[in-house]
Amino acid sequence: MAGLLHLQSTLLPSASALRRRAGAPVPSSSRRRCRVEAKIREIFMPALSSTMTEGKIVSWTAAEGDRLAKGDPVVVVESDKADMDVETFHDGFLAAVLVPAGESAPVGSAIALLAESEEEIPVAQSQAASFSSSSPSPPPPQETAAEEASLPPPPPPSPAPVAVSAPARPSPATQGGGRVVASPYAKKLAKDLGADLFSVTGSGPGGRIVAKDVEAALAAPKKAAPVTATRPDVPLGSTVPFTTMQGAVSKNMVESLAVPTFRVGYTITTDALDQLYKKIKSKGVTMSALLAKATAMALVQHRVVNSSCRDGKSFTYSSSINIAVAVAIDGGLITPVLQDADKLDIYSLSRKWKELVDKARAKQLQPHEYNSGTFTLSNLGMFGVDRFDAILPPGTGAIMAVGASEPTVVGTKDGRIGIKNQMQVNVTADHRIIYGADLAAFLQTLAKIIEDPKDLTF
């Protein structure tokens, strides 16, 4: 669901009120007007998540001068985890854009002005000039304002057009090849019809993809499909600033250094799990869902490993087992959360996981879908990594790093040599609340579930 814009009203004297104060005669018709004050609202950068301190304007979906109705999308904002369409809950006209597309602003700062009527747009644009200066100038005297009200409307400030036009960008909808800027309905339509948004040219404001663009791309011959521009190589020696997501990851990783952690490794035989996976893979089951389900079942028996310490003085036993699974996306890392993973069957869990991954890669996850994890999985086994350590996410008690399952020569109980598929897992835990014996017991239970996985498909 799209976020809502924060709006603040600034009441400005209308032209008729200014004439009265200046002593000028007021026409009788103006005395009968119901509205005697102009209303200019400041549109603020909304907080789209609990960890968001600033947002980046991906694109403005409305242009200066456009009429807006309550609930209309106005701007696409990139938070630390996702891109979200932000709506207005007031009728009016987008009078002035203060923060153009591609720039960032702190949460709570003004990013645009909304005029109540079309006649008030010039007043708002005049007011917008004060936002562009580093130190706001005091409001003009009433006499000066009265004189300005009688003059022709001032031209819009020069920075404003940048927010609604970007001719220098080769493909605004793809934002440099890393992100698709499209309306929510266009994204849903593309998902339902199997269209690749990276190959669609947008016709909306700032190159934004709308539903008709998706339909036109599917109707056109494949040979006529536009070629997706590849991301240019970064010049060696150049300095590249963090994206919003990379900045959030950096902040979390620095915070994790304040937590005293320790690590415990374990070797688990995966022959039975591999055989089960082969049987049910065709039904849409993923290995990530199997590992999440096995982990959740083990956590049911070891609740302390699913707990967290936030104030350094106490710890909380989480009421739910929500497994967050790390996913690498373009420009960062995100952890979609499988909520109540212990209560869902493996088929529902797999469907939910696929939905979350699709939303994560389209940067459409809602805050509760990535910040509610109580235990985290990080799996690099798919890349052939046999073992690694993971950094504990702030606010959680443990994270498990999963390596690749590989054929290994082992000694059997009868003294013979055999080959078994085995994987290495390493758990990083908060030593203030979880101790070595707690992790050892948890890993023993997890190994039993994976080595005899009949209960995973209940």
N, C-alpha and C positions, 0 to 999 in steps of 0.2 A: 504494500500500500504506500502510496506516495506520501511524503512528509508535508507538513503545513508550514507556510511562511509565517515568520514572526512580523507583525505589523504594529507600528506605533503612529498614532495620529498627531499631527502638528497643525493646530488651527491658525490659519492666516486670515487677516481681515479681507473681506471682499471689496471690490471696487466701490460699491455703493457706500459701504461703511467708511471707507477712507475719505470719500467726498464729504460725508457728513462731518467727519472730524476736521476736515480742512475748511469747512464753512461754505462749501459749494452747495447750490440747490440740488435737491434729490428729486428726480422725476417721480410722479405719483405712482407710475407702474412699478417702480422698483420697491416702493413701500409694501406692495402687495405680494412680493416674492417671499416664499416660505424660507428659503435658504439664504441666510445672511452672512455665512462664513464659509470660506473655502477650506477644504480639508485635504491636506497632503500627508500621505502615510509613508513612513520609512519601511522598506522591506529589509529585514535582517537576515543574516546568515543563520540558518537553523542548526540546532544540534541534532544530528541524525543518529548518534550513538552516545553511550555514556563516556566513551574515551575520546570523542572527537573534540579537538580544541580549535581547529580551523578547517575550512572547506575550500575546495577548488571548484571554480565555475567551469564545468565541461562545455555547456552551451546554453544560450538563452533560447527558449522555445517561443518566446514572443518578442516582437520588435517594438522599439519606442513608438508610441502613438497607438498601439493596438488596444482595442477594447477587451477587457478581461471580465469574465463572470466568476462568481464564487465556485471554486473547485477546478478551475482551469489550470493546467500545468504552465509554469512560468519559466522555470530554470532547471537544468540538470546539474546537480551538485555531487562532486566526488568526495566522499568521506574517507575515513581511514580504511574502510573495508569494502565499500560498494558505491555504485552510482545510483542516485535516486532522483526521480522526478519530484519536484516540489511544487505544490499547488498554492493558490491564494484562497483565503476565505473571505475576501471582500470583492465587491464589484468596483470597477474603475478603469483607468487608462494607465498603461505603463508609460510614465512620463519621462524618466531618465534612468539610464543604466550607469551605476557608479563603479561597478567592478566588471570589466569586460571578460569575455570567455578566455580561459587559459590562465587567469590570475586567481590568487587565493585571498581569503579574508578570514579574520578571526570569527569564531562563533559569537553572535550577538552584534556584530558590526553591520552598518547599513550597506546594502549592495545595490539598491535601486529605490526609486521613488514612485509611488502610485498616486495619481490624481483622481479625485472623485468625479470630475467632469472634464470634457475636452477643452473647455475654456481655461481651465486651471493648469494645463500642461505647460505653457510658457512660464507661469509662476514657479512651478516645480523645477523646471530646467534652470531657471535663474537661481533657485535655491541650491541646486546641485553643484554649482560652481564653488560653493563654500566647502564642499566635501573634498574637492580635488586638491585644495591647499593644505599644507602640513599643519597650520594653525588656523582653526576656524575664525572668520572675522565676525565681529558683533553684528547683530541685525540692524538694518538701516532705519533711520528715523521715520516716523509715520509720514512726514511731509514728503520725504524723498520717495517713499513707497508709493505715495499717491501720484507723484509725477511719473514714476515708472509705469504705473498702471495705465496711464493715458497714452503712453508711447506704444509703437508697434511691438509685437512680441519679439523678445530678443532671440537671436539664433541659438540653436542647441550648442552646448559646449563641445569642443572638438574631440575629446576622448570618447564621447558616447557612441559614434558610429562604429567604433572598433568592436563593440560588444555584439553587434548584429551582422557584421559582414567580415569575412575573412578570405578575401580573394587570393591571398598568397598561399593558402593551404591547398595542396593538390587534392586531398580527399578528407574534408572536415569530418565526415561521418565515421571514419576509421581512426581519427586522432593519431596519425603517425603510424598506423598499422597495428597499434596495440589495443585498441578499444573500439567497440562499435557504439555509436550514439544513435539510438533509435527510440521511438515511442514505445511504451509498454505494450500496446496492442500490436505494434509491428513485430516486436520480439516474440510475443505469444503466437502470432500468425506464422512467423518463420519457423518456430519450433514445431507447430502442428503440421506444417506443410513440408518440413524438411529442407528449408531454404538456408543457404549460407549467407548470413548478413554481411560478411566481409566482401562478398562479391556484388553487393547491392549498392547502387548510387542513390544517395538521399536527395530529395527535392524539398525538404522542409527547411525551416530557419537554420542557418549555419550549416547546411548540408545534412541535417538530421533525417534519418530514414523514417518514413511513415508507412502506413499499411499499403497504400496504393503502389509504393515503390517495390514492396515485396511481391505483390501480385504481378506487377509489370515484369519483374525479373524472372518470375516463373513462367510467364507467358512468352517471353522472348526466346529465340533459339539459343542453345548453349554457346554456339560459336560467337554470338554477339554479346555474351556476358562480359562485363568490364573486368579487366585484369587487376587483381589486388596488388597495390603497391607494396613492395618489400621494405622493411625498415632499413634505412641507410646505416652503414657501418659507422660506429662512433669513432671519430678521429683519435688516434693515440695521443696521450698527454692531455686530453680535454678533461674538464671537471663537469660532472653531471650532478645536479642537485637531486636529493631524494624526492620520490613521488610521495603523495600523501600516505599511501599504504606503507612504503618503505620507511617513512618517518615514524609511523606507529609501531612497526616491527622493531625498529631501533630503540625506541623508548621502552618497549616491553622487555627487550633483551637486557638493557641496562638495569632496569628495575629488578630483574631476576638475580642479578649479582648480589643483591642484599639478602638473599635467602640462603641459609646454609644447606647445601644439598649433598647427597651421596649417591653412589651408583652400584647396582647389583646386576650381574649378568647371569644368564641361564641358557642352557641348550635344550631345545625341544625337538623331538622326532615328529616329522610331519607326514609320514607315509599314509596314515589313515585319513588325514585331512585332505591330502592331495587327491586321494581316490574319491572322497566324497565330493570334492570340488568338480572333478571331471563328470560325475553323475548329474549334478544339478546346475552346472554352468549354463546349459541350454535353456534353463528356466529363468535366466536373468540374474542368477546369484553371482555376486562378485567375491573375490578373495578378501577385499577390504571389509565387506559386510560380515563374512565368516569370522575374521579376526576380531571385529568389533563385538560380535555376538559372544564369542568365546570369552573375551575380556570382561564383558558385562556380567556374564554368568559367574566368573571368578570373583568379581567385585562384590556380588551379592553375599558371598561368604567371608569377605574381608573388607568391611565397611570403612575401616580406618584408612585404607589406601585410597578411598574415594572421598576423603575429607579434605578440608582446607584450613589454612591459618591466614587471617588477613590483618589482625591487629598486633600480632606478636605476643598476645596474652592468653589466647583461647583458640580452640579449633572447632569447626562445625562439621557435623556428620551430614552430608548432603542427603536430602530426602529422595532425590532421583539419581539414577545412573545415566548420565548423558556423556556419550563417547564422542569427543572431538577428534577428527582425523585430519591431519595436515595435508593440504593440497597446494601444489605449486601452480600459480597462475602467472600470466604475463605481468612482470613488474612487481611481483611480491609473493606473499604466502598468506593463506587463509585457512581456518580450521572449521569447516562445516560440522555441525553437531547433530548426531543421531540421538535424539532425546528418548529417554526410557528404553534404551537398547535392550535391556534385560526382559522387557515385557512384549516386544514385537517378535513375530516369527521371522525366520530368515528371509522369506520371500518378500514380506512387507518391508523389512529392513533394507533389502537390496533395492527395491523400487524407490524407497525414500532416499537412499544414498545417491542413486543416479540423478534424481531430481535436484538434490542439493549441489552435486558437482556441476550440473548444467547451469544452475543459477549462479554458482560461484564464478564460473568462467565468463558468464555474461555480466558479472558484477551486479547481481540483482538480489543477493541475500539480504534478508531483513536482520536487524541486530540480534534478535533472539535466536537466529539460526547460526550465529557464529560466536556469540559471547556467553553461552550458557553451558559450556562444557565443564564436567567435573573430573574427567580423566582424559588424557590425550594420547593418541597413537600417531607415530610418525614412521611410515613404511618406505624405506629406500631399497627394499629387496628387489623391487621391479627393475631397478637399474643395475642389479648385480652386486650391490654393496653387501658384504657379508656381515659387517658389524659397525656400529657407530654409537655415539652418545648424543642425546638430545638435551636441549636447554629447557628447564622447567618454565612453563608459562606462569606469569604472576597470577595469584589468586587460586591456584590449584595445588593439589598435593603431590601429584606424580604424573610422569609422562613416560611412555614406553617406546623405545626405538626398535624396530623390527628389521632384521636383515634377511637376505635371500635364503631360500631353502635349497640346499645343495647336497648331492650324493656324497656321503662321508663313510670312510672305512671305520668300522667300529667292532668292538669285541662283544659277542653275544653271551648270554647267561650260561650257556653250556660250554663256554671256552673256545668257541670257534670265531672265525673272522667273517664279518658280513658287511654289507653296504646298506645304509639307511639314509633317507633324506632328512636332513636336520637344519634347523635355523637357530641363529643366535638372537636373543632379545636382551636388551639392556634397559633397566628402569632407573630413571633419575627421580629422586624423591626429596621432599622437604623434611630434613632430619629433626625439625622441631616437633613434628607430630607423628612421623612414621619412622620406625626403627628397622634395623637389619632383619630381625626375626619376622617382622610384619611382611616385608617384601619377600623373604624366602618362602614363607607360608603361602603367600599369594601366587608366586611363580610356580610352586609345586601344584597348586590347584589348577592353574591355567594349563600347565603341561598335561595333567590328567585329562582335562576337557579336550584339548587338541589331539592328544594321542588316542583318545577313544571318543570321537565326536558324534556319537549317535544322538546325543541330546540337543545338538545344534539345530536339528530339523524338526523339533517338536511343533 
